[in-house]
Amino acid sequence: MQIDKLKVCCAVAAALMFRGNMVSAQEDSLRTRELEGVEVVAHRRPATTRSAAPLQVLDRKGIEQLCVQDLSEAVKRFSGVTVQDYGGVGGLKTVSVRSLGAKHTAVRYDGVTITDAQSGQVDISRFSLDNIESVALSIGQADDIFQTARMYASAGALSIRTAAPTFEDKPFRAYIKVKGGSFGLFNPTLRYEQKINRRWAATAQADWMQSDGDYPFTLVNGGLVTEEKRRNSDVKNLRLEGNVYGEMGKGGSLRAKIYYYDSERGLPGSVILYSNTANERMWDNNFFVQANYENALSEQWKVRADVKYNYSFTRYMDVNDKYAAGFQKDVNTQQEYYGSAGVLYRPWQSFSVSLNTDLSRARLSNNYVDSPMPKRWTSLTALALQYKTTRLTATASLLGTYITEQVVQGERPADRKRLSPAVSLSWRPWEEQGFRVRASYQDAFRVPTFTDLYYLRIGNTNLKAEKATQYNVGMTWSGEAGFLSFLSLSADAYYNKISDKIVALPTMYIWKMMNMGEVEMKGLDVNVHGEIPLPLDMSLALTAAYSFQHAIDVTDEKDKNYRDQIPYTPRHSGSASLALENPWVNIGYSLVASGDRYALPQNIEQNRIDAYVEHTLSANRSFTIKGKVKLKVQGEIVNLTDKMYDIIQYYPMPGRSWRLSVSLQY
């Protein structure tokens, strides 16, 4: 009995020593060895059901379950989102949230916002999905108060975060993927990750994509139906990206990125009856470097800083006899210098206050005659307060904006100053339940772009900023439900209003940009996600999203389009997906649906664009070779039913197509 007691005592003492909670001089006779620490580099997935404002997240696991291979395809799965797609592999793709327009949507890439002072919107087709860890869509006042002031200035934000490197049994990782498919698609990707030492790591990625884009489509001209082929829809682009990660202990953390994008594409234009000629081409070059630094100085204080330089070059050419020289060539160059700094103070566990300030300078130059060559200086400062417990989250912020511009010639707009408040609240009424109610309000605005202000003769330097007001009320619930191992639900009703909307209107001789529009939006967003465990080590994941949008023009009662649905905004839209995971071959099915839309403000039959449902079926299988190399094979059939449809009128989307990818990871 005494021997047994002695064994028990020794075991307890050894366990306590391993945990590091007990040190005794009596243990000097025991040999100890300090084990090498395990490094875990990851970002916590935001809690969508706890968020006080609508938040949707698609992480790496969800991306793989859906088998999507394009960022725009992933974004289409979110409720309340309209992706404007001009068709084809290389077509422009922009994001509008709750009918507010793409210019009200910020796109953030690894913490720093992507900007385009010329057009005010971001083409998300520029970003690869292969190295993305998560995609998140937030609407209104976000719970994260420790972010750049630019994020407070947007009505909605699409946040893209790339995957940080992780190392297990070796100091490097290599990844190669080759994807091919219909219409001459060829897309190889190469990524390499290297652990430099205990604190530093680096990654590099390169991918090339090309496609001839000459897909068939059906042209309906009254009673005449013909089979045509899309012309001048080819695309070639190259993406290069490098990252450096530093974890410096008490010195904080540093992440630096260098990015380069080079693209040449044909612009097929709209489908014109009896004419299949398209000679427009576009060249895009984008280069930026950015760095992010964060440091927790103590339990109460945190600081952060971001810097970025962005260079963007665009060349457009159209060969046509209608021009005196036989062609038109437009060249635009943008440069931006950007800096942001923030401090977070937490005097006690449940209360935080942050102050974030951004400064930027943007410049546009082009080859236009008498070009104003504008420069814009922008100052944004956001003060935010947050009270957060397990049952209640309350956030309030105030954004101050100051913008001034200079031009080489011509008139410059007046300086702009504005204060924009926002508040949000999330409350869990019952401690033991996963049910929450939430409400939020935000005043947001977007300044006129350089195109709005200065483009040739239609620009107007007297334009005011568009003002957007957002109200949201919703509920969320998550937990177990019957045979479901996990179920989450969210439903949000909202009311938005845009005033001083910038539109192009005809004057005596030419069109001119004016502040004449006023739009009201009422809607409902619903999201459901469930997981069902099955026998034989199988599981089934279900995801569904539905949006109702009643977005009407209320500018003038005398207008023919008064209270008509605004262009390219379906009343009903949604998506659904099923993913069956099993030890053999994983199967995925998804659909994206959109109701009728109108191409022009007046809701008449000739302006109507028909509803559509696009189905995608996918299958994938992963293998492990000699315990070191991971092989994954994935195949997809996109637009399974070969549905002919347009997202933008007269820009037909591809019919049925296939894609096949093979990836190796070592």
C-alpha positions in Angstrom: 0.0 0.0 0.0 2.8 2.4 0.9 4.5 1.6 -2.5 1.2 2.5 -4.4 0.9 5.7 -2.5 4.5 6.6 -3.4 3.8 6.0 -7.1 0.8 8.2 -7.0 2.7 11.1 -5.3 5.6 10.8 -7.9 3.1 11.0 -10.8 1.4 14.1 -9.4 4.7 15.8 -8.7 5.9 15.1 -12.3 2.6 16.5 -13.8 2.9 19.7 -11.8 6.5 20.2 -12.9 5.5 19.8 -16.6 2.9 22.5 -16.2 5.4 24.8 -14.8 3.3 25.7 -11.7 5.6 24.2 -9.0 9.3 24.6 -8.4 10.9 23.1 -5.3 14.5 22.7 -4.2 13.7 19.2 -3.1 13.4 18.2 -6.8 17.1 18.9 -7.6 17.8 15.3 -8.0 15.4 15.1 -11.0 16.6 15.9 -14.5 14.4 18.3 -16.4 14.4 19.2 -20.1 12.8 22.3 -21.6 10.8 21.2 -24.7 10.9 23.3 -27.8 7.7 25.4 -28.1 5.1 24.8 -30.8 4.4 27.8 -33.0 0.8 28.4 -33.9 0.1 31.2 -36.4 -3.6 31.7 -37.1 -6.3 34.3 -36.9 -9.4 33.8 -34.8 -12.6 33.4 -37.0 -15.0 36.2 -36.2 -18.1 35.2 -34.3 -20.9 36.0 -36.8 -23.8 35.3 -34.5 -22.3 37.5 -31.8 -21.6 40.5 -34.0 -23.7 43.6 -33.4 -23.8 44.4 -37.1 -24.4 41.9 -40.0 -21.3 39.8 -40.5 -20.8 36.9 -42.9 -17.6 34.8 -43.0 -16.4 32.1 -45.4 -13.2 30.5 -44.1 -10.8 28.1 -45.8 -12.9 25.0 -44.8 -16.0 26.6 -46.3 -14.2 27.5 -49.5 -13.0 23.9 -49.9 -16.5 22.5 -49.1 -18.1 24.8 -51.7 -15.3 23.9 -54.2 -15.3 27.5 -55.5 -12.1 28.5 -57.3 -12.8 32.2 -57.9 -13.2 35.0 -55.3 -16.3 36.4 -57.0 -17.9 33.0 -56.8 -17.3 32.9 -53.1 -18.7 36.4 -52.6 -21.9 35.5 -54.4 -22.7 33.1 -51.5 -23.2 36.1 -49.2 -26.7 37.5 -48.7 -27.3 41.1 -49.5 -24.5 41.2 -52.1 -24.8 42.0 -55.8 -21.7 41.0 -57.9 -21.6 43.0 -61.2 -20.1 40.5 -63.7 -19.4 41.5 -67.3 -19.0 37.9 -68.3 -16.1 35.7 -69.2 -13.1 34.6 -67.2 -11.4 38.0 -67.3 -14.6 40.2 -67.0 -14.7 43.0 -64.5 -16.3 42.0 -61.2 -17.3 44.5 -58.6 -19.3 44.2 -55.3 -22.3 46.2 -54.2 -23.8 45.7 -50.7 -27.6 46.1 -50.2 -28.0 48.2 -53.4 -25.7 51.0 -52.2 -23.4 50.6 -55.1 -19.8 49.3 -55.5 -18.4 52.7 -54.6 -19.8 52.4 -51.1 -18.1 49.1 -50.6 -14.5 49.0 -49.2 -12.2 46.1 -50.1 -9.6 45.3 -47.5 -6.6 43.0 -48.3 -4.7 41.8 -45.2 -5.9 44.7 -43.1 -5.2 47.6 -45.6 -7.9 49.0 -47.9 -7.6 48.7 -51.7 -8.5 52.1 -53.3 -9.1 53.5 -56.8 -9.5 57.3 -56.7 -10.3 57.3 -60.4 -13.3 55.0 -60.5 -14.1 54.4 -56.8 -14.6 50.7 -57.2 -12.4 47.6 -57.0 -12.2 44.7 -59.5 -12.1 41.7 -57.2 -11.1 39.4 -60.1 -7.5 40.6 -59.5 -7.1 38.5 -56.4 -6.4 34.7 -56.3 -8.4 32.4 -54.0 -5.6 29.9 -53.6 -3.9 31.6 -50.7 -6.9 33.1 -49.0 -7.6 32.0 -45.4 -11.0 33.8 -45.1 -13.4 36.2 -46.7 -15.7 38.3 -44.5 -18.4 40.8 -45.4 -19.5 43.3 -42.7 -22.3 45.9 -43.1 -22.4 49.0 -41.0 -20.6 49.5 -37.6 -18.3 46.6 -37.1 -17.4 45.2 -33.7 -13.7 45.5 -34.4 -12.9 49.1 -33.2 -9.1 48.6 -33.6 -9.0 49.1 -37.4 -8.1 51.8 -39.9 -10.3 54.9 -40.1 -11.0 54.1 -43.7 -13.0 51.1 -42.6 -15.3 53.4 -40.6 -15.9 55.4 -43.7 -17.6 52.7 -45.8 -21.2 51.4 -45.7 -20.0 47.9 -46.2 -16.6 46.1 -46.3 -15.3 43.0 -47.9 -12.2 41.8 -45.9 -9.8 39.4 -47.6 -7.2 37.7 -45.4 -4.5 35.5 -46.8 -3.2 32.4 -45.0 -0.2 32.9 -42.7 2.5 30.1 -42.9 2.5 27.2 -40.4 5.4 24.8 -39.9 5.2 21.3 -38.4 8.0 18.9 -39.0 10.1 21.0 -41.5 11.1 24.6 -41.9 9.5 25.0 -45.3 6.4 24.2 -47.3 5.9 24.1 -51.1 2.6 24.1 -53.0 1.9 23.8 -56.7 -1.5 23.7 -58.4 -2.5 23.4 -62.1 -6.0 24.2 -63.1 -7.5 23.9 -66.6 -10.9 24.0 -68.1 -13.2 25.1 -70.8 -12.5 28.0 -73.2 -8.8 27.5 -73.1 -8.4 28.0 -69.3 -4.9 27.4 -68.0 -4.0 28.5 -64.5 -0.8 27.3 -62.7 0.0 28.4 -59.2 3.2 28.1 -57.2 3.6 29.0 -53.5 6.6 28.6 -51.2 6.8 29.2 -47.4 10.1 29.4 -45.5 10.7 29.6 -41.8 13.7 31.9 -41.4 14.1 31.5 -37.7 12.0 31.2 -34.5 10.5 34.7 -35.1 10.5 35.3 -38.8 8.9 33.6 -41.8 8.3 34.5 -45.5 6.1 33.3 -48.3 6.1 33.9 -52.1 3.4 33.1 -54.6 3.1 33.3 -58.3 0.1 32.4 -60.5 -0.6 32.8 -64.2 -4.0 32.6 -65.8 -5.0 32.7 -69.5 -8.1 31.9 -71.4 -9.3 32.6 -74.9 -12.8 33.3 -73.5 -14.5 32.4 -76.8 -17.5 30.7 -75.3 -20.8 30.0 -77.2 -24.1 31.7 -76.4 -27.6 31.8 -77.8 -28.8 35.1 -79.3 -32.5 35.7 -79.4 -33.7 38.4 -81.8 -37.5 38.3 -81.7 -38.5 35.0 -83.2 -35.0 34.4 -84.6 -32.7 32.3 -82.4 -29.0 31.9 -83.5 -26.0 30.3 -81.9 -23.1 32.7 -81.6 -19.7 32.8 -80.1 -18.2 35.5 -77.8 -15.4 37.4 -79.5 -12.4 39.4 -78.1 -12.9 37.9 -74.6 -9.4 36.6 -74.1 -7.4 37.4 -71.0 -3.9 36.9 -69.7 -2.8 37.9 -66.2 0.1 37.4 -63.9 0.0 37.8 -60.1 3.1 37.9 -57.9 2.9 38.3 -54.1 5.4 38.1 -51.3 4.9 38.3 -47.5 7.2 38.6 -44.5 5.9 37.8 -41.0 7.7 38.8 -37.8 6.7 37.8 -34.2 9.1 39.9 -32.1 7.7 39.1 -28.6 7.5 42.3 -26.6 8.6 44.1 -29.7 5.2 43.4 -31.4 4.3 41.7 -34.7 5.1 42.9 -38.2 3.6 41.8 -41.6 4.8 43.2 -44.9 3.5 42.5 -48.4 4.6 43.2 -51.9 2.1 42.7 -54.7 2.2 42.9 -58.5 -0.5 42.4 -61.1 -0.2 42.5 -64.8 -3.2 41.9 -67.1 -4.1 42.2 -70.8 -7.6 41.5 -71.8 -10.0 42.0 -74.7 -13.3 43.9 -74.0 -16.0 42.0 -75.9 -18.5 44.8 -75.4 -22.3 44.3 -75.5 -23.9 42.0 -78.0 -25.1 44.0 -81.0 -27.4 42.5 -83.6 -25.7 41.7 -86.9 -22.3 42.9 -85.7 -19.8 40.6 -84.1 -16.8 43.0 -84.2 -15.0 44.1 -81.0 -11.6 45.7 -81.1 -11.3 47.2 -77.6 -8.4 46.1 -75.4 -7.3 46.9 -71.8 -3.9 46.7 -70.1 -3.7 46.9 -66.3 -0.7 47.1 -64.1 -0.9 47.4 -60.3 1.9 47.4 -57.8 1.8 48.0 -54.1 3.8 47.5 -51.0 2.3 47.6 -47.5 3.2 46.9 -43.9 1.3 46.4 -40.7 2.7 46.6 -37.2 0.9 45.8 -33.9 2.1 45.7 -30.4 0.3 45.0 -27.1 2.3 47.3 -24.8 0.4 46.0 -21.7 -3.0 44.5 -20.8 -4.4 48.0 -21.2 -2.6 49.5 -24.2 -2.2 48.4 -27.8 -0.8 50.3 -30.8 -1.0 49.6 -34.5 0.4 51.3 -37.7 -0.1 50.7 -41.4 1.8 52.2 -44.4 1.2 51.7 -48.1 2.4 52.8 -51.5 0.2 52.0 -54.5 0.9 52.4 -58.2 -1.7 51.7 -60.9 -1.5 52.0 -64.6 -4.3 51.5 -67.1 -4.1 51.7 -70.9 -7.3 51.4 -73.1 -7.3 51.2 -76.9 -10.2 51.0 -79.3 -9.5 50.6 -83.1 -12.5 52.0 -85.0 -13.0 54.1 -88.1 -15.2 56.5 -86.1 -12.1 58.1 -84.7 -10.2 60.7 -86.8 -6.9 58.8 -86.2 -8.5 55.4 -86.6 -8.2 54.6 -82.9 -8.6 56.0 -79.4 -6.0 55.5 -76.7 -6.5 56.4 -73.0 -3.7 56.2 -70.5 -4.2 56.7 -66.8 -1.7 56.5 -64.0 -2.6 56.6 -60.3 -0.3 56.9 -57.3 -1.2 56.8 -53.6 0.7 57.3 -50.4 -1.1 56.1 -47.3 -0.5 55.9 -43.6 -2.6 54.9 -40.6 -2.0 54.8 -36.9 -4.1 53.7 -34.0 -4.1 53.2 -30.2 -6.5 51.1 -28.1 -6.9 51.6 -24.4 -8.8 49.1 -22.2 -9.1 50.6 -18.7 -11.0 47.5 -17.5 -11.9 44.2 -19.0 -15.3 45.1 -20.5 -14.6 48.6 -21.8 -12.4 49.8 -24.6 -11.7 53.0 -26.4 -9.7 53.5 -29.7 -8.4 56.4 -31.7 -7.4 55.7 -35.4 -6.1 58.3 -37.8 -5.4 57.9 -41.6 -3.6 60.2 -43.9 -3.4 59.7 -47.7 -2.4 61.5 -50.9 -3.7 60.3 -54.3 -2.7 61.6 -57.7 -4.1 60.9 -61.2 -2.4 61.7 -64.5 -3.5 60.9 -68.0 -3.0 61.7 -71.6 -6.2 63.8 -72.0 -5.9 67.3 -73.5 -6.1 69.9 -70.8 -6.0 67.3 -68.1 -6.4 68.8 -64.6 -3.9 66.3 -63.1 -5.7 66.2 -59.7 -4.2 65.6 -56.3 -6.3 64.7 -53.3 -5.3 64.8 -49.6 -7.5 62.9 -47.2 -7.6 63.0 -43.4 -9.8 60.5 -41.5 -10.0 60.3 -37.7 -12.2 57.8 -35.9 -12.9 57.7 -32.2 -14.7 54.5 -31.0 -16.0 53.3 -27.7 -17.1 49.7 -26.9 -18.6 47.9 -23.9 -18.5 44.1 -24.2 -19.5 41.3 -21.9 -20.6 37.7 -22.5 -24.2 39.0 -23.0 -23.9 42.6 -24.2 -21.9 44.3 -26.9 -22.4 48.1 -27.5 -20.2 50.1 -29.8 -20.3 53.8 -30.8 -18.0 55.7 -33.1 -17.5 59.1 -34.7 -15.6 59.6 -37.9 -14.2 63.0 -38.9 -13.3 63.6 -42.5 -11.4 66.4 -44.2 -10.6 66.3 -47.9 -8.8 68.9 -50.1 -7.7 68.8 -53.7 -5.4 70.6 -56.1 -5.5 70.7 -59.9 -2.9 71.9 -62.4 -5.6 73.7 -64.4 -9.3 74.2 -64.3 -11.6 74.5 -61.3 -11.0 72.5 -58.1 -13.8 71.4 -55.8 -14.4 73.0 -52.4 -12.8 71.3 -49.3 -15.1 68.7 -47.7 -15.6 68.3 -44.0 -18.0 65.9 -42.3 -18.7 64.1 -39.0 -20.2 60.6 -39.4 -21.6 58.8 -36.3 -22.4 55.0 -36.0 -23.8 52.9 -33.2 -24.5 49.1 -32.8 -25.8 46.8 -30.1 -26.0 43.1 -29.6 -27.8 41.5 -26.6 -28.3 38.0 -25.4 -31.5 38.0 -23.3 -30.9 34.5 -21.7 -27.6 33.4 -20.4 -28.1 29.8 -21.2 -29.3 30.3 -24.8 -27.4 31.2 -28.0 -30.1 33.7 -29.1 -29.2 37.3 -29.7 -30.9 40.4 -30.9 -29.0 43.2 -32.6 -29.5 46.7 -34.0 -27.2 49.2 -35.7 -27.2 52.6 -37.3 -24.5 54.2 -39.5 -24.1 57.5 -41.3 -21.8 57.0 -44.3 -20.9 58.8 -47.4 -18.7 58.5 -50.5 -16.9 61.5 -52.1 -17.0 61.9 -55.9 -14.4 60.0 -57.8 -11.9 61.7 -60.1 -14.0 60.5 -63.0 -17.1 62.1 -61.5 -15.2 65.4 -61.0 -12.9 65.7 -64.0 -13.7 63.2 -66.8 -13.5 65.1 -70.1 -16.5 67.5 -70.4 -19.0 65.6 -68.3 -17.1 66.0 -65.0 -18.5 68.4 -62.4 -16.3 69.9 -59.7 -19.4 71.2 -57.8 -20.6 67.7 -56.9 -21.5 67.0 -53.3 -20.7 63.7 -51.6 -23.3 60.9 -51.7 -24.8 60.4 -48.2 -25.9 57.0 -47.1 -27.9 56.3 -43.9 -28.3 52.7 -42.7 -30.6 51.1 -40.1 -30.5 47.4 -39.2 -32.5 45.2 -36.8 -31.9 41.5 -36.6 -31.5 38.3 -34.6 -29.0 35.4 -34.5 -29.1 32.0 -32.9 -26.5 29.2 -32.8 -26.3 25.8 -31.1 -27.3 22.1 -31.4 -30.7 21.2 -32.8 -31.9 17.6 -33.0 -29.9 15.6 -35.5 -27.8 18.7 -36.3 -24.5 18.9 -34.5 -24.4 22.6 -35.2 -26.9 25.1 -36.5 -26.7 28.9 -36.9 -29.4 31.3 -38.1 -29.5 35.0 -38.7 -32.1 37.3 -40.0 -31.8 41.1 -40.5 -34.3 43.7 -41.7 -32.8 47.0 -42.9 -33.7 50.4 -44.2 -31.2 52.4 -46.2 -31.4 55.8 -47.9 -29.0 57.5 -50.3 -29.3 61.3 -50.9 -27.4 63.5 -53.3 -26.8 60.5 -55.5 -24.4 61.2 -58.3 -26.0 60.6 -61.7 -25.2 61.6 -65.3 -27.9 63.9 -66.7 -28.3 65.6 -70.1 -27.8 69.4 -70.1 -28.3 71.7 -73.1 -25.5 70.2 -75.2 -23.8 67.4 -73.3 -24.3 65.0 -70.4 -23.1 66.3 -67.0 -22.6 64.7 -63.6 -25.2 66.0 -61.1 -26.4 65.4 -57.5 -30.0 64.6 -58.4 -30.7 61.1 -57.1 -32.4 59.8 -54.0 -32.9 56.1 -53.4 -34.7 54.2 -50.6 -33.9 50.6 -49.8 -35.8 48.2 -47.7 -34.8 44.6 -47.4 -34.3 41.3 -45.5 -31.2 39.1 -45.3 -31.5 35.5 -44.0 -28.5 33.1 -43.5 -28.6 29.4 -42.4 -25.7 27.0 -41.8 -26.0 23.5 -40.5 -23.9 20.4 -40.0 -25.2 16.8 -39.8 -22.9 13.9 -38.7 -23.5 10.7 -40.6 -22.4 7.1 -40.2 -19.1 5.7 -41.7 -17.2 8.9 -40.8 -19.3 11.1 -43.1 -20.8 14.5 -42.6 -23.2 16.8 -44.5 -22.9 20.6 -44.4 -25.8 22.9 -45.5 -25.5 26.6 -46.2 -28.3 28.9 -47.5 -28.7 32.6 -48.0 -31.7 34.7 -49.1 -32.1 38.4 -49.8 -35.1 40.5 -50.5 -34.3 44.0 -51.7 -36.9 46.7 -52.4 -34.6 49.5 -53.7 -36.6 52.3 -55.4 -35.9 55.7 -56.9 -37.7 58.5 -55.0 -36.0 61.4 -56.7 -38.9 63.1 -58.4 -42.6 62.3 -58.5 -42.8 63.5 -62.0 -40.2 61.1 -63.3 -41.4 58.0 -65.3 -39.2 55.8 -63.1 -40.5 57.2 -59.8 -40.6 54.4 -57.2 -39.3 51.9 -59.8 -36.6 49.4 -58.8 -33.2 50.7 -59.4 -31.1 49.1 -62.2 -29.4 45.7 -61.7 -31.1 45.1 -58.3 -33.2 41.9 -58.1 -36.1 41.8 -55.6 -35.2 38.2 -54.7 -31.8 36.5 -54.8 -30.1 33.8 -52.9 -27.8 30.8 -52.8 -27.6 27.3 -51.4 -25.0 24.6 -51.1 -24.6 21.0 -49.9 -21.3 19.4 -49.1 -20.9 15.7 -48.4 -17.6 14.8 -46.8 -16.6 11.1 -46.7 -13.5 9.0 -46.7 -13.8 8.3 -50.5 -14.8 11.3 -52.7 -16.2 14.5 -51.4 -19.3 15.8 -53.3 -20.5 19.4 -53.5 -23.5 21.0 -55.0 -24.4 24.7 -55.0 -26.7 27.1 -56.8 -26.9 30.8 -57.1 -30.2 32.4 -58.0 -31.3 35.9 -59.0 -34.8 37.3 -59.8 -35.7 39.7 -62.6 -33.8 42.9 -62.8 -33.9 46.0 -65.0 -31.0 47.4 -67.0 -32.3 51.0 -66.9 -34.2 53.1 -64.3 -37.6 52.7 -66.0 -39.2 49.3 -65.1 -40.6 48.4 -68.5 -40.5 45.1 -70.5 -37.7 46.1 -72.9 -35.4 46.9 -69.9 -36.1 43.7 -68.0 -33.3 41.1 -67.6 -34.7 37.6 -66.9 -34.2 35.7 -63.7 -31.7 32.8 -63.6 -30.5 29.9 -61.5 -26.9 28.6 -62.0 -26.0 25.1 -60.7 -22.6 23.8 -60.0 -21.6 20.2 -59.2 -18.1 19.4 -57.9 -16.1 16.4 -56.6 -12.7 16.2 -54.9 -10.4 13.6 -53.3 -7.3 14.1 -51.2 -4.4 11.6 -51.0 -1.3 11.4 -48.9 1.8 10.0 -50.6 4.5 8.5 -48.3 3.1 10.5 -45.4 4.7 13.7 -46.7 3.1 14.8 -49.9 -0.6 15.8 -50.0 -2.3 15.4 -53.4 -5.7 16.8 -54.2 -7.7 16.3 -57.3 -10.9 18.4 -57.9 -13.3 18.6 -60.8 -16.3 20.9 -61.4 -19.2 21.3 -63.8 -20.3 25.0 -63.8 -23.7 26.0 -64.9 -24.8 22.4 -65.0 -28.1 23.0 -66.8 -26.4 25.2 -69.5 -28.6 28.2 -68.6 -28.2 31.2 -70.9 -28.4 34.4 -68.9 -27.0 37.9 -68.4 -25.9 39.7 -65.3 -25.3 42.9 -67.2 -27.7 43.3 -70.1 -26.2 42.2 -73.5 -23.2 40.7 -71.8 -24.0 37.0 -72.0 -22.5 34.7 -69.4 -20.9 31.4 -70.3 -23.0 28.3 -70.5 -22.0 24.8 -69.2 -18.3 24.5 -68.6 -15.8 22.3 -66.7 -12.7 22.8 -64.6 -10.2 20.4 -63.3 -7.4 21.1 -60.9 -4.5 19.1 -59.4 -2.5 20.3 -56.4 0.5 19.0 -54.5 1.7 20.2 -51.1 4.9 19.2 -49.5 
